[in-house]
Amino acid sequence: MPKGYWIARVDVRDAEGYKDYVAASKLAFDKYGARILARGGAYELPEGSGRARNVVIEFASLQTAHDCYHSPEYQAAKAIRQKYAEGEVVLVEGA
């Protein structure tokens, strides 16, 4: 079965407040076996528009990625994130 991934691009408005999101999202990520492949760090933007923070998270399957995103644990974390950051999250199936 192909793995599932979250691809997120985020601009953080309040770095101190965003720490609360990081702590809260860990509950969901631990529950669903998430593996952080990229979180922040250096990047190159050869095309299009971008955001300051880029994140790739791996899950056992697209269904697991979906279940994590829609879980009560992540929805609580998401509410915190939306106070301190703006961005997009895409769930994709691996090759």
Phi and psi in degrees as a GROMACS rama.xvg file:
@    title "Ramachandran Plot"
@    xaxis  label "Phi"
@    yaxis  label "Psi"
@TYPE xy
-65.0718  147.466  PRO-2
-73.3595  164.84  LYS-3
-116.901  153.5  GLY-4
-137.325  147.419  TYR-5
-101.772  134.168  TRP-6
-119.086  116.338  ILE-7
-122.852  141.445  ALA-8
-126.546  126.28  ARG-9
-138.417  141.096  VAL-10
-110.909  115.91  ASP-11
-87.6933  125.891  VAL-12
-90.7278  -29.0268  ARG-13
-137.914  98.5428  ASP-14
-63.4585  -36.8351  ALA-15
-67.6842  -45.8676  GLU-16
-65.5801  -32.8203  GLY-17
-63.356  -25.3644  TYR-18
-59.6466  -31.7012  LYS-19
-65.7967  -37.7208  ASP-20
-64.181  -45.9407  TYR-21
-57.4131  -45.0253  VAL-22
-65.4678  -43.5727  ALA-23
-69.28  -38.8136  ALA-24
-68.3785  -25.8923  SER-25
-57.8149  -34.6337  LYS-26
-59.4324  -47.3809  LEU-27
-68.3999  -43.925  ALA-28
-63.3482  -40.4486  PHE-29
-65.0401  -43.2846  ASP-30
-60.9973  -37.0709  LYS-31
-102.911  11.9537  TYR-32
67.6392  32.0963  GLY-33
-66.3374  145.627  ALA-34
-125.066  115.651  ARG-35
-75.9858  118.122  ILE-36
-96.1597  -33.6167  LEU-37
-148.786  135.104  ALA-38
-148.604  104.456  ARG-39
72.4998  -152.158  GLY-40
83.9774  179.768  GLY-41
-67.7811  148.721  ALA-42
-153.316  164.725  TYR-43
-123.485  140.808  GLU-44
-120.645  83.2108  LEU-45
-75.2129  -18.4606  PRO-46
-148.175  153.049  GLU-47
72.3318  -169.766  GLY-48
-95.9819  157.532  SER-49
-140.019  -179.726  GLY-50
-129.605  164.033  ARG-51
-71.7533  -25.9012  ALA-52
-125.449  128.374  ARG-53
-122.836  133.874  ASN-54
-133.31  136.449  VAL-55
-127.225  124.684  VAL-56
-124.525  130.951  ILE-57
-101.086  140.589  GLU-58
-128.922  165.013  PHE-59
-60.7707  -30.1215  ALA-60
-159.033  167.844  SER-61
-63.0974  -36.8832  LEU-62
-62.7896  -41.054  GLN-63
-65.2476  -40.4937  THR-64
-60.1031  -43.9324  ALA-65
-62.1947  -48.2506  HIS-66
-61.4835  -39.8371  ASP-67
-63.2681  -48.85  CYS-68
-58.4368  -41.314  TYR-69
-89.5924  2.15355  HIS-70
-69.4536  153.006  SER-71
-57.7961  -35.476  PRO-72
-64.0317  -45.2719  GLU-73
-75.0204  -34.2783  TYR-74
-62.1612  -35.6893  GLN-75
-65.5981  -42.5411  ALA-76
-64.628  -41.5806  ALA-77
-58.6731  -40.8873  LYS-78
-60.5074  -36.7818  ALA-79
-68.9094  -46.5625  ILE-80
-56.3321  -42.2404  ARG-81
-66.3224  -18.7853  GLN-82
-73.4604  -29.8426  LYS-83
-118.225  -4.17368  TYR-84
-154.441  161.695  ALA-85
-128.301  140.166  GLU-86
-179.883  -167.995  GLY-87
-131.366  149.427  GLU-88
-130.546  131.515  VAL-89
-123.09  134.348  VAL-90
-102.389  126.953  LEU-91
-134.265  152.454  VAL-92
-89.8577  139.342  GLU-93
-74.5622  166.245  GLY-94
